[in-house]
Amino acid sequence: MKLPSVTIKNLLEAGVHLGHKTFRWNPKMSKFIFGSKDSIHIIDLVQTLEMINVALLEIHKCIGYGGKILFVSTKKQAADSIANLAQETSQYYVNHRWLGGMLTNWKTISNSIKRYKKLSIDLKKENMGFTKKEILKMNIQRDKLERSLGGIADMEKVPDMIFVIDTNIEELAVKEALKLNIPIVAIVDTNSDPVGIDYPIPGNDDARRAINLYCDLIKQTILDSQKNITNTDTENLNIETKKQEIKKQEVKKQERPPKKKEKVKTIKKISKSIISKVKSLSTKKSK
């Protein structure tokens, strides 16, 4: 296991320490605040560094056990970064709008996903038999569903972990994850509520540089965990194939007839018959 290295200098350069205006703070975040400057709260980066490492370790474990992570952030600054992160690591994402019941009412959402997949298949066909007006309506429906459900189209069940940027905007997602006891990793700014978040990371959730840093660290963690999975899978496959070969050889040995013994028996029989013939001839001559 090799977690990506990050320093306080990296966090400072990305602007992770910059919180919101002092009048916009959440008192529950007071333990993560170092102080204030020019009426802006400064986040304690020593705690941030420790909590990032804890969160990355949990993400590594989740992927290592074959789990899947859902990345959630519908704010403009993070939408593209979240989508790229999920696509590059083969995970799921929501970056347009969180639909109510996306986790708690999975049956309804899965029906919408089926509808989205059917529309995209129908629109790819050349001779569909629809009018131009009908095709236009289908395209609009498909695009609307793609924005909301495109990132979870291949998600067959509830994710094993959820990563959130800005818990205030994604309040619904956090509530649904808490209801289903899904572990939550989240970036919590000075105006956020850290209560209920399993692995909070105190930091700026608005700056693009900070968001890109979080995504890059998570990407490296997931890719490292996936490499370990592939290595162990190949080792297990090699061991299984060797075991199967040994079993086949043993079965072949058991099935082989004792050819040498039979040959020895036949040779003995032939020799006995020749000796008896010689004896009979000698007795005839003496007579």
C-alpha positions in Angstrom: 0.0 0.0 0.0 1.4 3.4 -1.0 -0.7 6.5 -0.1 0.1 9.8 -2.0 2.3 12.2 0.0 0.9 15.6 0.8 2.5 18.4 2.9 1.2 21.5 4.6 3.0 23.5 1.9 0.9 21.8 -0.8 -2.2 22.6 1.2 -1.2 26.2 1.6 -0.4 26.6 -2.1 -3.8 25.2 -3.0 -5.6 27.6 -0.6 -7.0 24.8 1.5 -6.6 26.9 4.7 -8.9 29.7 3.5 -12.4 29.5 5.1 -15.4 31.7 4.8 -16.1 35.1 6.3 -16.2 35.0 10.1 -20.0 35.9 10.2 -20.8 32.9 8.0 -19.2 30.3 10.1 -20.7 27.2 11.8 -19.9 27.0 15.5 -19.5 23.2 15.2 -16.4 23.8 13.1 -14.6 25.8 15.9 -12.3 22.9 16.8 -10.9 22.9 13.2 -10.4 26.7 13.0 -6.9 28.1 13.7 -7.8 31.8 13.8 -9.0 34.6 11.6 -7.4 37.2 9.3 -9.1 40.1 7.6 -12.5 38.8 8.8 -11.8 35.4 7.1 -11.4 32.2 9.1 -8.2 30.2 8.8 -8.4 26.4 8.9 -5.9 24.5 11.1 -3.9 22.6 8.4 -2.2 20.4 10.9 -5.6 18.7 11.6 -6.4 18.8 7.9 -3.3 16.9 7.0 -4.0 14.2 9.7 -7.6 13.8 8.6 -6.7 13.7 4.9 -4.4 10.7 5.6 -7.1 9.0 7.6 -9.7 9.5 4.8 -7.3 8.3 2.1 -6.5 5.2 4.1 -10.3 4.4 4.4 -10.7 5.0 0.7 -7.8 2.6 -0.1 -9.4 -0.1 2.1 -12.8 0.4 0.5 -11.4 -0.1 -3.0 -9.2 -3.0 -1.8 -12.2 -4.9 -0.6 -13.9 -4.5 -4.0 -16.1 -1.6 -2.9 -17.4 1.3 -5.1 -17.4 5.0 -4.3 -20.0 7.6 -5.3 -18.5 11.1 -5.8 -21.0 13.9 -5.3 -20.7 17.6 -6.0 -23.1 19.7 -8.0 -21.3 23.0 -7.7 -19.8 24.5 -10.8 -16.2 24.6 -9.5 -16.2 20.8 -8.7 -18.6 19.3 -11.4 -15.9 18.6 -14.0 -13.2 17.5 -11.6 -15.6 15.0 -9.9 -16.7 13.6 -13.3 -13.1 13.1 -14.5 -12.1 11.5 -11.2 -14.9 9.0 -11.3 -14.3 8.2 -15.0 -10.6 7.7 -14.6 -11.0 5.4 -11.6 -14.1 3.5 -12.8 -16.3 4.8 -10.0 -19.7 6.6 -10.0 -20.6 10.3 -9.7 -23.4 12.9 -9.5 -22.4 16.4 -10.7 -25.6 18.0 -12.0 -28.5 17.6 -9.6 -29.2 15.2 -6.7 -32.5 13.6 -7.2 -34.5 12.9 -4.0 -34.3 9.2 -3.1 -31.3 8.5 -5.3 -30.1 6.2 -2.6 -33.1 5.5 -0.3 -35.5 4.9 -3.2 -33.2 2.9 -5.5 -35.9 1.0 -7.2 -37.5 4.1 -8.7 -34.0 5.4 -9.7 -33.1 2.1 -11.3 -36.3 2.3 -13.5 -35.2 5.8 -14.6 -31.8 4.4 -15.5 -33.4 1.6 -17.6 -35.4 4.3 -19.4 -32.2 6.3 -20.0 -30.4 3.2 -21.4 -33.4 2.3 -23.6 -33.6 5.8 -25.1 -29.8 5.9 -25.8 -30.0 2.5 -27.6 -33.1 3.5 -29.6 -31.5 6.8 -30.7 -28.4 4.9 -32.0 -30.4 2.8 -34.4 -30.6 4.1 -37.9 -34.1 2.9 -39.0 -36.1 3.7 -35.8 -39.5 4.3 -37.5 -40.1 7.6 -35.5 -40.9 11.0 -36.8 -38.5 14.0 -36.5 -40.6 15.5 -33.7 -40.6 12.2 -31.8 -36.8 11.9 -32.2 -36.4 15.4 -31.0 -38.4 14.7 -27.8 -36.5 11.5 -27.2 -33.2 13.4 -27.5 -34.4 16.0 -25.0 -35.5 13.2 -22.5 -32.2 11.3 -23.0 -30.1 14.5 -22.4 -32.1 15.3 -19.3 -31.7 11.9 -17.8 -28.0 11.7 -18.8 -27.2 14.9 -16.9 -28.8 13.5 -13.7 -28.1 9.7 -14.1 -25.3 9.4 -16.6 -22.7 9.1 -13.8 -24.6 6.2 -12.0 -25.9 4.4 -15.1 -23.8 1.3 -14.4 -24.4 1.4 -10.6 -26.3 -1.8 -9.8 -26.6 -1.2 -6.1 -26.0 1.3 -3.3 -22.4 2.4 -3.1 -20.0 1.3 -0.4 -18.8 4.8 0.3 -19.7 8.4 -0.6 -17.4 11.4 -1.1 -18.9 14.8 -0.9 -17.6 18.3 -1.6 -19.7 21.0 0.1 -22.1 19.3 2.6 -24.4 22.3 2.7 -25.3 22.1 -1.0 -25.3 18.2 -0.9 -27.4 18.1 2.3 -29.9 15.6 0.8 -27.1 13.2 -0.3 -25.6 13.3 3.2 -29.0 12.6 4.9 -29.7 9.6 2.6 -26.2 8.2 3.2 -26.7 8.6 7.0 -30.0 6.8 6.8 -28.5 3.9 5.0 -25.3 3.9 7.2 -23.0 4.5 4.2 -19.6 5.8 5.3 -19.1 9.5 4.3 -15.9 11.2 3.4 -16.5 15.0 3.0 -14.7 18.3 2.6 -16.1 20.5 5.4 -15.5 24.3 5.2 -15.9 26.7 8.1 -19.7 27.1 7.3 -20.3 23.3 7.2 -21.8 20.9 9.8 -19.3 18.1 10.5 -21.8 16.1 12.6 -22.5 12.7 11.1 -19.6 12.8 8.7 -17.4 9.7 9.3 -14.2 11.0 7.8 -14.3 14.9 7.6 -11.6 16.8 5.9 -11.5 20.5 7.1 -10.7 22.6 4.0 -11.7 25.1 1.4 -14.6 23.7 -0.7 -14.8 26.6 -3.2 -11.3 27.1 -4.7 -10.6 25.1 -7.9 -7.0 24.5 -6.9 -8.1 23.0 -3.6 -10.7 20.8 -5.2 -8.2 19.6 -7.8 -5.8 18.7 -5.0 -8.4 16.6 -3.2 -9.4 14.9 -6.4 -5.8 14.2 -7.4 -5.0 12.6 -4.0 -8.1 10.4 -4.1 -7.3 9.4 -7.7 -3.7 8.3 -6.8 -5.1 6.4 -3.8 -7.8 4.5 -5.8 -5.4 3.6 -8.6 -2.8 2.2 -6.1 -5.5 0.1 -4.4 -6.7 -1.2 -7.8 -3.2 -2.2 -8.8 -2.9 -4.3 -5.6 -6.2 -5.9 -6.4 -5.1 -6.9 -10.0 -1.8 -8.2 -8.7 -3.5 -10.4 -6.0 -6.0 -11.6 -8.6 -3.3 -12.7 -11.0 -1.4 -14.5 -8.2 -4.5 -16.3 -7.2 -5.2 -17.3 -10.8 -1.7 -18.7 -11.2 -2.0 -20.7 -7.9 -5.4 -22.1 -9.1 -4.1 -23.1 -12.5 -1.1 -24.8 -10.9 -3.4 -26.7 -8.6 -5.6 -27.8 -11.5 -2.6 -29.0 -13.5 -1.4 -31.1 -10.5 -4.9 -32.6 -10.1 -5.0 -33.5 -13.8 -1.6 -35.2 -13.6 -2.7 -37.2 -10.6 -5.9 -38.3 -12.4 -3.9 -39.3 -15.5 -1.6 -41.4 -13.3 -4.5 -43.2 -11.7 -6.1 -43.9 -15.1 -3.0 -45.3 -16.7 -3.1 -49.2 -16.9 -0.1 -51.2 -15.7 1.4 -51.9 -19.1 4.8 -53.2 -18.0 3.3 -56.0 -15.7 1.0 -57.3 -18.5 4.0 -57.5 -20.9 6.0 -59.5 -18.3 3.0 -61.9 -17.9 2.7 -62.4 -21.6 6.4 -63.1 -22.0 6.3 -65.7 -19.3 3.4 -67.4 -20.9 5.2 -67.5 -24.3 8.4 -68.9 -22.8 6.4 -71.7 -21.0 4.7 -72.7 -24.2 8.0 -72.9 -26.1 9.6 -75.1 -23.4 6.6 -77.5 -23.4 6.9 -77.9 -27.2 10.6 -78.6 -27.0 10.0 -81.3 -24.4 7.3 -82.9 -26.4 9.6 -83.1 -29.5 12.4 -84.6 -27.5 10.2 -87.4 -26.2 9.0 -88.2 -29.7 12.6 -88.6 -31.0 13.6 -90.9 -28.2 10.7 -93.2 -29.1 
